[in-house]
Amino acid sequence: MVLLHSLFRWLVLLAAVGALVGYGRARGPSGFDAFTERMGSLFAVAIGVQLLIGIVVWLIQGRWGGDDVFRSFIHPAMMILATGVASAGVARARRGQQAMLGLGTVIVSLVLVVAAIPSDAWPL
């Protein structure tokens, strides 16, 4: 399960890039179109699935014990927050056809995700 969680993060990142491209493109002459809507929705779904996988890992491994405070509490809380920001922001951007709101939402949720990644999990 941890391997799935680790690999799925790359799909979330790819979906985030797609959402950034979609919302960035929507600011131009093409406007808010089906591509923009799909990319935003794909990002919201991908980050939601990643959160669910993470919750399963957290439960299976008994992470609530607090042995590693960052992985036990900070990482899950920030990822829940990032998912909420992404989901609410994408929905509001879609409803109002507001590309800038969608763009800002994706950027804020990515900042939260990056801040919550454990240092030993970075691929570098």
N, C-alpha and C positions, 0 to 999 in steps of 0.2 A: 504494500500500500504506500509506503514511503517513496518507493521508486516511482510509482504512478504519480504521486504528488510532485516529485521532483521533475519528472518529464513533462507533466501537464503545464508547468509554469511557462514553458517555451511556447505552448499554444496560446496561453493568455497574453504573452508578450507580442506574439504575432497578431492576435486579435486587436491588441491595443494599437499597434502600428497601423492596422487597417482602419481602425476608428479615427485615429489622428489624421490619416490621409483623407478619409471620407469627410470629416468635419472641416478639415483645411480646404478641401476642394469645394465644399458647399459655400464657403465664404466668397468664392469667385463667381464667374458668370453662369456656371452650371446650376447653382442654387442647391437647395436641400432636395435631394432626389432619392430614389429607391436604394441606390448604392450606399449613400450616407446612412440611411435608416438601417439597412442590413448590417453595415459595419459596426454601428453603435450597438445594435441588438446583439451581435455576435460577441462583442467585448463584454457586455453585461452578462450574457449567458456563460461565457468562458470563465469569468472571474467568480461567478456564482457556483459553477461546478467545482472549481478549484477550492473554494471555501468548503463545500460539502466533503470533498476528499480529505481536506485538512482536518475537519471535525471528526471524521471517521478515524484518521490516524491518531488524533489527540485522544479519542476515547479508547481505541485498541491498545495504545501504548501507556495509558494511564498518566498522561502528562499533567494532570491537575495536581499531582503530588507536590509540585513546587521545587523539585530538585534543581531545575534550571528555570529560574524565574522568567527569563526572556521567552523561552519556548513554551513555558507553561501558561503564561498570562499575557505578556506584552504582544508577542507575535499573533496569537489568536484574536486579541481585542482589536489590534490595528487592521488585521485582515477583514474582520467583520465590518469595521468602519469603512475601509476602502471599498468593499463590496456594496455597502449601503450607499456610499457617495456615487459609485458608478451606476448602480441601478436607478436610483432616484434622478440623477442628473441626465442620464440617457433618456429616461421616460419623459422628463420635463422638456428636454431639447426636442424630442420627437413631437410632442404635443404642440409646442409652440413654433416648430420649424426654426429653431435658433441654433445655428451652427456654432456660434461663439460659446454658448452655454455648454454644448456637448464637448467642444474642444477643451474648455476649462475643466470640465468634470473629469475627462479622461486623464488630463495632466495631474490634477489633484489626487485622483485615486492611484496613479502610478507612483507619485511621490510617497504616498502612504505605504504602498507595497514595497518599494525599494527601502524605505526606512525600517520596515519590519522584517526584512530578510536577515536571518542570523549570519554573522560574519563568516562562519565556517562553511556556509552553504554557497558562497560566491564561487563561480567557476574559475575565477582568475587566480 
